[in-house]
Amino acid sequence: MTSIFHRALGAGFDRLHPRIQRRFSVGLGSGEACVGRGVMDHVWHGSGWTRPFLALGGRRHILVPRSGHDIPFTIENVPYRDSFGRETVTFVRTFAFPGRPQRFDATMVFSPERGCIVDYLGTHQHLATDLHVQADRSGALVIRSGEQRFREGPVDTRVPALIRGDAVVRESYDDEAGRFRIRVTVSNRYFGPLFGYEGSFTADHIDVGAHGVRTDLRPVREEARA
């Protein structure tokens, strides 16, 4: 069984740096989880008008309403099968800001119907975002978000571009430093940059069968609609 990222990239997976390949091979087939620990050199957000939106999202672990430099960081990628039988991988990011950590949660599945990874954001999976992935010439993984949909009960609607946050993620491996490097930018096509972070981390692979999946890594509510 190939990982959700291998399925999304197809032959392009082989163009990734070997350490990036190992990291994004996490899945039920590998039986491994990956835990990264490091420091984000800079966590930032846009102008003052973005703060209420970031604060609202922060309540459900969507985006991060705080900013700072040299923030300790953890990312936990753990595979499991959700209540709908789908292979799912957690992307739980914890930023250890002074006084109170901030979490940015996502769970990802591969959707054959949509032909891409679907990223469910936050603790209640209210936002479903299409992710389009590619390997760049240096072997880094580049992820770009596409259409977003809001789901709550009978509500099922596309998020208009006017209020949508479009994300670009680039994750690479620095052979000289022996560290993964990541840069994330979320922006709105009309209003500009909203939020982002960049830094580096090391990663450990652990046996999922031996360690299990902590309850707090899984969302409170799961959404069947991709």
N, C-alpha and C positions, 0 to 999 in steps of 0.2 A: 504494500500500500504506500503510495507516494504522498508527501505532505501537501497541504493546501497550496503552499507557495510553488511547489514543484508542478502541481497541476495547472496553476495559473500561468506560469512562465513557459511551460513546455520545454522545448529544446533550449530556450534561453537560460534555463537554470544552470546548464553546464558552463555558461560564460561567467557566472559569478565567481568571486574569489573563493577558494576552498573553505576558508573559515566562515564566510557568509553562507555558503552552501550548507555547512554543518548546522549553523544557527537556525536557518530557515527550513531544515529538514525535520524540525520538531513536529511530532504528530503521533497518532495512534500506532502507525507502522513502526516508527523508530523506538517507541516506548520511552522516549526521553522528554524531559522538560529542560528549559534553558533559563537560567537566572543570571541577569547582568547587574553588576554593581560598579558604580563610578561616580563621576561628578559632571554636572551640567555647568559649563563655564558661564553661560548666560541664559536666564529664563526671562522673557520679555513679553509685554503686551502693547497694543497700539495706544492711540490717544485716549483721552479721558472718557469719551463717549462709549468706549468698548467695555468699561469696567462693570456696569450693571449687568450686561449680557454674560460676561465671564463669571461674575459672582453667582448669577442664576444657574449657569451651567455647572459651576463648582459644587453645587448642592447635590447633584446627581453624578459627580465625578466625570463631567464632560468639560474638557479644557481646564486651565489652571488660572485662577484669578490673581495670583501673586507673581511678583518678579524678583529677581535677585541674581547674584553672581556666586559661583563656586558652591552650588547646591548639591549635596549628596543625593544620589539617584539610584533607584532600583527598578528593573523591569523584569516581570515574571511572565514567561511564556510557557503555559502548561496546557497540554492537550487533554480533552475529555470528550465523551459523547453526550450531547445535550438531550433534553427530554423529548425532542423530536427525532432523535436518532442520528443527528448530524455530527460529523467530526468537527470539533470546535477547538480553537486555540485562544487562550487568554493573552491579552496585551495589557497588563496592569502595571502602570508606571507610578511610582511613589517618589515625590520630591520632598526631601526632608528639610523644609524651611524651618528656621528657628521658631520654636514655640508650638507649631502645629504643622504636621506633614499635610501635603495635598496629593490626592490621587487623581489619576486620569485613566479611566478604565475603558477597555474595549474587548469584545469577543469577536472572533473572525471565523467565517465558514467559507467554503468554496461553493458557489452556486452554478451548477451546470446550465440552468435556465438563463442566467444573466451572463454566463461566460466569464466570470471574474470572481474575485473575493468580495464578499459582503462584510462590511465592518459595522457591527452593532455597538453604538457608543453609549457609555454610561451604565449605571446600575440597573436600569429598567429597559434597556434596548429600545428606547423610543425612536432613536435615529438610526436608520440603516443607510450606509454609504457604500456605493460601488468603489472598489479600489482597482486601479490599473497599474500593473507592475512591469518593470523591465530591468534588464542588466545593462549598465552603461559600459563604455569602453574600458574603464579601469577595473571592472568587476564588482562595482558597487551595485546595490539594489536601490532602485528609484521607484517610489510609490506616489501615484497621483490620484487624488480623489475625484470622483465623478458625480453622477446624480445622487441626490439625497432624498430620502423619504421619511415622513413622520408617521408613526403608527401608535395609536392609543385607542383600544376598544374598536368601535366601528370606523374610526377616523383612519384614513389611508390616503395621504396626499404627498405630492412632490413638494420639496422645499424650494421656493423660488430663488433665483440667482441674487435677487436684491438683498436677501438676508442670509444667504448661504456662506459658510466658511469653506474655502477650497484649500486643501492641504497638499503640500509637497514634502516628502520624506526622502532623505538620502542616507543610507547606512553603508559604510565602507569598513575595510579592515586595514589598519596601519601596521605593516609588517615590522617597521623599525621600532615603533613604540610598543608593539604587542598588544594593541587595544582596538576595540571597535570605535568608530567615530560616527556620530549621528547629528543630523541637522534637520529640524522640522520647522516649517513655516506654514501658518494658516492665514489666509487673506480673503478679502471680499473684493470682487472685481470692480465694485463701484466705490468702496470706501477705503480700500487699501489694507495694510497689514493689521491683523487682529491679535496674533499670539504666536509664540515660537520658542524654541530652545535649541541649544547645541552644546555638545560636549563629548565625552568619551567614557568607555567602560570596559571591563573585562567580563567574561562569561564563563559560567560553569554549567555542565550538563549533568542532570541527575536522573535517576531511574524513577519513572512515575509510579510503577507498580510498588516500589518499596516505600515511596514517600506519600503517594496519594495526591488528591487535589483538595486543597483547603477550601472550606465552604465560602470564605470571604472573597475568594478569587472568582467565584461564579456570580452571575447577575442575580438580582432579586426576582426579576421577571424575565421570561424568555419569549421572544417573538418568532412565530412560525413564518411570517411573510418575509421573503427576501426583497 
